[in-house]
Amino acid sequence: MGGKVPSKRGSSEKVLSVSVMLWCEPPQRFEDGCMLPRMPIPQALLDLIAAQRGAISTAQAIECGLTPKALRRVAREWTTLAPGLHIVGKVTWPPFARAALLRGGPDAALGGAAAAHVLGFIQEPPPTITVWSPHRRAPLTHGRLRAVYRRGARHAWGQFRRTSAEVTLLDLAGEADEFTLVEGVTRACARRATSPSLLRSALDGRERQARRALIEQLCDAAEDGVQSVLEWLFHERVLLAHGFDSPSRQVRSAQGYRVDVWFEDVGVLAELDGSRFHDGDADAVRDNRHAIELGVVTLRFTWRQVLHEPCAVARVLAQALRLRGWKGSCQPCSRC
């Protein structure tokens, strides 16, 4: 009577990535004089928890075969965000966003900055998650994370349900600051997740739209080869603001290197160094090869220079172009 019931799996086994004990309860419980065996969590439930990044609802757990009594036991180790809504393991952005979708119902979709993050258009996960749902829902909060629900229909795409690329970017304009919107649009177009023409078409379909003029400018810039926030700042604050002719962008040199900005007629390259994405040694090798084999001059500008000293950058660029035969002039801007 006092021995343990044999099992195919050891009692210390853990669920793969969701940190849930495989067994719902130790065996030392008795009803009518008989010892109850441990109850394994159904594999279907484990698979669903993993697929949903740790988010699970009470209804889903019971539908997967867990009894209400067993659920009450294992839920002691889970984080309950709201009645019937749980997260297994640590509460981070992905499981919280999944839980927010579950709360919104089967037709819910992430929108705005949350959808942009899921799509890879913006790097930082937003602390406030917008969820579109046909149902009225109270906000969901845990620590600094918050889900807000907007009542309305949005077509959901993907396994991590979210709005389309075009709708996401237009909604992002009403939620994020200018730099985040620039990041979203330039990355989306650079990755071919959308195109300037598709984004313009979606924009034309909205009578009221935040930052409409900026979105139109970003579409023009994307067609001109701008693919990042730094390139956008260089385009707007250095080139356009000071009257430079439009250079070639995102082209490959004869040596196979991608070039950010190329004034090909006078042999001047401008490389924009976002330090997160550049390798100093590799950049030096590339610059030397361009100087020796193509006879070109490479100018390098950092994020700080372009953001805070665009006029100084423009003057340096103009001086290099003139030395190579450029006949234009650097026009003063409102910041000069």
PLY file of the C-alpha trace (Angstrom):
ply
format ascii 1.0
element vertex 336
property float x
property float y
property float z
element edge 335
property int vertex1
property int vertex2
end_header
0.00 0.00 0.00
2.84 2.39 0.83
4.79 1.73 -2.40
4.78 4.07 -5.38
2.75 3.26 -8.43
5.10 2.37 -11.29
5.16 4.77 -14.22
6.62 4.93 -17.67
8.00 8.38 -16.91
9.95 9.46 -13.85
8.27 11.74 -11.37
11.05 14.29 -11.71
10.63 14.74 -15.47
9.88 18.26 -16.58
7.94 19.50 -19.59
10.35 20.44 -22.36
10.39 24.22 -22.42
7.49 25.31 -20.30
8.77 24.21 -16.89
5.67 22.31 -15.80
5.85 19.20 -13.66
4.74 16.21 -15.67
2.67 14.89 -12.80
-0.23 16.72 -11.30
0.15 15.48 -7.72
2.31 13.19 -5.60
0.68 9.79 -5.02
0.15 10.03 -1.26
-3.60 10.84 -1.42
-6.37 8.44 -0.40
-10.06 8.13 -1.18
-12.14 5.28 0.24
-8.95 3.72 1.59
-7.29 3.52 -1.84
-4.25 5.39 -2.99
-4.73 7.56 -6.07
-2.04 7.33 -8.75
-0.39 10.41 -10.15
-2.15 11.87 -13.16
0.04 12.77 -16.14
-0.58 16.00 -18.00
-1.94 15.03 -21.44
0.62 15.32 -24.22
-1.86 17.36 -26.27
-1.87 19.98 -23.51
1.92 20.06 -23.31
2.12 20.54 -27.06
-0.44 23.36 -26.95
1.34 25.14 -24.11
4.61 24.98 -26.04
2.93 26.20 -29.25
1.41 29.15 -27.39
4.73 30.10 -25.76
3.40 29.17 -22.33
-0.06 30.75 -22.52
-3.06 28.53 -21.83
-6.70 28.97 -20.93
-8.74 26.86 -18.54
-11.07 25.86 -21.37
-8.13 24.70 -23.51
-6.62 22.67 -20.67
-9.90 20.85 -20.00
-10.49 20.33 -23.73
-7.05 18.67 -23.92
-8.11 16.13 -21.30
-7.05 17.63 -17.97
-9.70 17.22 -15.30
-10.87 20.31 -13.38
-9.41 18.85 -10.16
-6.04 18.22 -11.80
-6.10 21.68 -13.33
-6.60 23.27 -9.94
-3.54 21.43 -8.71
-1.13 22.27 -11.51
-2.39 25.86 -11.79
-0.85 26.55 -8.39
2.50 26.67 -10.18
1.23 28.88 -13.01
0.72 32.64 -13.22
-2.97 33.49 -13.45
-3.45 36.72 -15.39
-7.24 36.66 -15.20
-9.88 34.06 -14.33
-9.39 31.18 -16.74
-6.20 32.58 -18.27
-2.72 31.38 -17.29
0.95 31.53 -18.23
3.21 28.56 -17.59
6.73 29.66 -16.75
8.16 33.17 -16.73
5.87 35.99 -17.86
7.68 37.67 -20.74
6.42 39.51 -23.80
5.68 36.51 -26.11
3.53 34.48 -23.66
1.78 37.63 -22.44
0.91 38.62 -26.01
-0.37 35.09 -26.66
-2.47 35.25 -23.51
-3.85 38.61 -24.62
-4.94 37.03 -27.90
-6.62 34.17 -26.06
-8.56 36.67 -23.98
-9.66 38.46 -27.13
-11.24 35.34 -28.62
-10.68 33.29 -31.77
-11.05 36.32 -34.06
-8.62 38.54 -32.15
-5.50 39.95 -33.81
-2.47 41.86 -32.61
-2.25 45.31 -34.12
0.00 48.35 -34.27
3.38 48.15 -32.55
2.73 44.64 -31.22
2.06 43.31 -34.71
5.05 45.25 -36.07
7.29 43.56 -33.50
5.94 40.09 -34.33
6.56 40.78 -38.03
10.12 41.93 -37.31
9.52 45.51 -38.45
10.56 47.00 -35.09
13.10 45.54 -32.70
11.80 46.53 -29.28
8.66 44.78 -27.99
6.13 47.43 -26.95
5.01 47.32 -23.31
1.46 48.16 -24.39
-0.04 45.55 -26.69
-2.98 46.45 -28.90
-5.43 43.63 -29.57
-8.28 43.95 -32.04
-11.33 41.92 -31.09
-15.04 41.90 -31.96
-15.71 41.46 -28.24
-15.50 43.99 -25.45
-12.65 43.12 -23.12
-11.14 44.80 -20.06
-7.41 45.59 -20.22
-4.99 42.89 -19.12
-2.00 43.89 -16.98
1.02 42.16 -15.49
3.92 44.25 -14.25
4.94 46.67 -16.99
3.08 44.70 -19.65
-0.41 45.81 -20.59
-2.86 44.64 -23.25
-5.56 47.02 -24.43
-8.47 45.90 -26.57
-9.91 47.80 -29.49
-13.31 46.66 -30.53
-13.50 46.02 -34.24
-12.79 43.54 -36.99
-9.26 43.09 -38.29
-8.35 40.17 -40.50
-5.81 38.01 -38.67
-2.76 36.51 -40.40
-0.19 33.96 -39.28
0.14 31.56 -36.38
0.84 34.47 -34.03
-2.34 36.21 -35.15
-1.71 39.79 -36.26
-2.89 42.30 -38.82
-1.49 42.47 -42.36
1.78 44.28 -43.02
0.07 47.33 -44.52
-2.58 47.67 -41.79
0.10 47.13 -39.16
2.23 50.00 -40.45
-0.69 52.39 -40.76
-1.81 51.57 -37.21
1.79 51.89 -36.00
1.73 55.53 -37.10
-0.88 56.26 -34.45
0.98 54.47 -31.64
4.70 55.06 -32.05
7.11 57.98 -32.30
8.57 59.15 -35.61
11.77 57.08 -35.43
9.86 53.88 -34.66
7.54 54.48 -37.60
10.55 55.12 -39.86
12.12 51.90 -38.60
8.92 49.96 -39.26
8.30 51.19 -42.80
11.91 51.03 -43.99
12.43 47.51 -42.59
9.13 46.23 -43.96
9.99 47.46 -47.45
13.62 46.32 -47.25
12.45 42.81 -46.30
9.83 42.87 -49.08
7.08 42.20 -46.55
5.23 44.98 -48.34
6.02 47.55 -51.01
5.59 51.31 -51.31
2.79 50.80 -53.83
0.87 48.44 -51.54
1.32 50.77 -48.60
0.14 53.76 -50.64
-2.93 51.79 -51.75
-3.79 50.99 -48.12
-3.18 54.63 -47.20
-5.56 55.83 -49.94
-8.27 53.62 -48.45
-8.24 55.52 -45.14
-9.91 58.88 -44.81
-8.25 59.62 -41.48
-4.66 58.57 -40.92
-2.01 59.69 -38.45
1.25 60.95 -39.98
-0.05 60.59 -43.52
2.57 62.94 -44.97
5.43 61.10 -43.27
4.20 57.73 -44.56
4.07 59.13 -48.08
7.61 60.47 -47.71
8.79 57.10 -46.43
7.24 55.36 -49.42
9.16 57.70 -51.74
12.38 57.12 -49.78
11.92 53.33 -49.84
11.61 53.45 -53.61
14.86 55.43 -53.61
16.65 52.68 -51.68
16.41 53.90 -48.06
16.35 50.84 -45.79
16.94 52.02 -42.23
16.36 54.86 -39.79
19.96 56.04 -40.17
19.66 56.09 -43.95
16.40 58.01 -43.63
18.05 60.63 -41.41
20.95 60.97 -43.87
18.48 61.27 -46.74
16.33 63.91 -45.01
18.73 65.91 -42.86
21.88 65.78 -44.99
21.03 65.25 -48.65
17.61 66.81 -49.16
18.06 69.57 -46.58
21.32 70.75 -48.19
20.40 70.37 -51.85
22.55 67.39 -52.89
21.70 65.42 -56.00
20.21 62.00 -55.34
22.96 59.35 -55.25
22.78 55.63 -55.95
21.83 53.50 -52.94
22.08 49.87 -51.90
24.21 48.95 -54.89
27.07 46.46 -55.08
30.54 47.49 -56.08
32.64 45.51 -58.54
34.17 43.74 -55.51
30.73 42.53 -54.41
30.32 44.80 -51.37
26.99 46.51 -50.69
27.34 50.28 -50.69
25.01 52.54 -48.69
25.40 55.74 -50.75
27.42 56.11 -53.95
28.14 59.29 -55.88
29.39 57.22 -58.77
30.14 60.05 -61.20
32.79 61.54 -58.89
33.90 58.37 -57.09
32.74 59.09 -53.54
31.11 56.53 -51.25
29.29 57.36 -48.03
28.91 54.56 -45.49
26.52 54.95 -42.57
27.70 53.09 -39.49
25.04 51.97 -37.10
27.55 50.43 -34.67
25.25 47.47 -33.90
25.52 46.23 -37.47
29.09 47.05 -38.48
32.36 45.19 -38.07
35.25 47.69 -37.90
37.90 45.34 -39.35
35.67 44.23 -42.22
34.78 47.85 -42.96
38.46 48.80 -43.10
39.23 45.97 -45.53
36.35 47.04 -47.75
37.35 50.71 -47.70
40.95 49.86 -48.62
39.87 47.66 -51.53
37.58 50.37 -52.84
40.39 52.94 -52.61
42.95 50.72 -54.36
40.85 48.95 -56.97
38.22 51.58 -57.76
40.09 54.73 -56.87
37.20 56.01 -54.78
37.04 57.89 -51.50
34.96 56.38 -48.67
33.43 58.67 -46.05
32.03 57.16 -42.87
29.37 58.80 -40.74
28.04 57.57 -37.42
24.55 57.64 -35.98
25.53 60.48 -33.60
26.95 62.60 -36.42
23.94 62.22 -38.71
21.42 62.74 -35.90
23.08 65.63 -34.05
25.47 67.20 -36.59
23.82 66.83 -40.03
25.08 70.20 -41.22
28.69 69.33 -40.40
28.22 66.01 -42.22
26.88 67.89 -45.24
29.90 70.20 -45.30
32.35 67.29 -45.16
30.46 65.51 -47.93
30.43 68.63 -50.11
34.17 69.16 -49.61
34.94 65.58 -50.66
32.68 65.86 -53.71
34.27 69.14 -54.84
37.77 67.66 -54.59
36.59 64.95 -56.98
35.13 67.38 -59.52
31.60 68.04 -58.26
30.22 71.36 -59.54
27.29 71.62 -57.12
27.02 73.51 -53.87
25.93 72.72 -50.31
22.82 74.78 -49.58
22.20 76.04 -46.03
19.24 74.49 -44.24
17.10 75.71 -41.34
19.57 74.12 -38.88
22.69 75.77 -40.35
0 1
1 2
2 3
3 4
4 5
5 6
6 7
7 8
8 9
9 10
10 11
11 12
12 13
13 14
14 15
15 16
16 17
17 18
18 19
19 20
20 21
21 22
22 23
23 24
24 25
25 26
26 27
27 28
28 29
29 30
30 31
31 32
32 33
33 34
34 35
35 36
36 37
37 38
38 39
39 40
40 41
41 42
42 43
43 44
44 45
45 46
46 47
47 48
48 49
49 50
50 51
51 52
52 53
53 54
54 55
55 56
56 57
57 58
58 59
59 60
60 61
61 62
62 63
63 64
64 65
65 66
66 67
67 68
68 69
69 70
70 71
71 72
72 73
73 74
74 75
75 76
76 77
77 78
78 79
79 80
80 81
81 82
82 83
83 84
84 85
85 86
86 87
87 88
88 89
89 90
90 91
91 92
92 93
93 94
94 95
95 96
96 97
97 98
98 99
99 100
100 101
101 102
102 103
103 104
104 105
105 106
106 107
107 108
108 109
109 110
110 111
111 112
112 113
113 114
114 115
115 116
116 117
117 118
118 119
119 120
120 121
121 122
122 123
123 124
124 125
125 126
126 127
127 128
128 129
129 130
130 131
131 132
132 133
133 134
134 135
135 136
136 137
137 138
138 139
139 140
140 141
141 142
142 143
143 144
144 145
145 146
146 147
147 148
148 149
149 150
150 151
151 152
152 153
153 154
154 155
155 156
156 157
157 158
158 159
159 160
160 161
161 162
162 163
163 164
164 165
165 166
166 167
167 168
168 169
169 170
170 171
171 172
172 173
173 174
174 175
175 176
176 177
177 178
178 179
179 180
180 181
181 182
182 183
183 184
184 185
185 186
186 187
187 188
188 189
189 190
190 191
191 192
192 193
193 194
194 195
195 196
196 197
197 198
198 199
199 200
200 201
201 202
202 203
203 204
204 205
205 206
206 207
207 208
208 209
209 210
210 211
211 212
212 213
213 214
214 215
215 216
216 217
217 218
218 219
219 220
220 221
221 222
222 223
223 224
224 225
225 226
226 227
227 228
228 229
229 230
230 231
231 232
232 233
233 234
234 235
235 236
236 237
237 238
238 239
239 240
240 241
241 242
242 243
243 244
244 245
245 246
246 247
247 248
248 249
249 250
250 251
251 252
252 253
253 254
254 255
255 256
256 257
257 258
258 259
259 260
260 261
261 262
262 263
263 264
264 265
265 266
266 267
267 268
268 269
269 270
270 271
271 272
272 273
273 274
274 275
275 276
276 277
277 278
278 279
279 280
280 281
281 282
282 283
283 284
284 285
285 286
286 287
287 288
288 289
289 290
290 291
291 292
292 293
293 294
294 295
295 296
296 297
297 298
298 299
299 300
300 301
301 302
302 303
303 304
304 305
305 306
306 307
307 308
308 309
309 310
310 311
311 312
312 313
313 314
314 315
315 316
316 317
317 318
318 319
319 320
320 321
321 322
322 323
323 324
324 325
325 326
326 327
327 328
328 329
329 330
330 331
331 332
332 333
333 334
334 335
